[in-house]
Amino acid sequence: MKHIEKQQRLEWLAYLIQLEETGSVEELACKCEMEKRTVANLIETLRQCAAIADAEILFDKDRKTYYFSPKGKFTDFKFKLI
């Protein structure tokens, strides 16, 4: 995954967040073969996109995963509630 386009990285990250299977930033960076800073920047981009739809990306410390609140998904690079 090192050479995929930013949009593909965002879509992959959004998918993992939707599944609520991200782990910590460190684990997510390892899983996605990216630097922690890159993952943090992508999460911030996704947060901005989610905010347009009045949604958030939060981190659950107990389950150690990021998730959408309310539940939703990205399609065509837009956040939609489900």
Secondary structure as UniProt FT lines:
FT   TURN            2..3
FT   HELIX           6..19
FT   HELIX           25..32
FT   HELIX           36..52
FT   TURN            53..54
FT   STRAND          56..60
FT   TURN            61..64
FT   STRAND          65..69
FT   STRAND          72..75
FT   TURN            76..77
FT   STRAND          78..81
//
